[in-house]
Amino acid sequence: MIGCSKECDYCHRSIVSGQRWVREKIYAPALDAGVPSYHYYHVEPFAEQEGSCWEKHTMEREISRATTYAA
């Protein structure tokens, strides 16, 4: 991975050089006329976590979708 000074959008900890991370592209057409922005997440869990920030974010997003469709 490329060294970066980014912050995880889930846990808000810094993503330091050597850590694996994932970038999620976000489109907000009303705000930026279709120009994407990005959210960054840790891919590997910390010692005190059961899952990575990316896994937790993905699970929360899927639960939200399922709840929306069920309503």
Buried (B, 14 or more C-beta within 10 A) or exposed (E): EEEBEBEBBBBEEEBEEEBEBBEBEEEEEEEEEEEEEEBBBBBEBEEEEEEBBBBBBBEEEEEEEEEEEEE
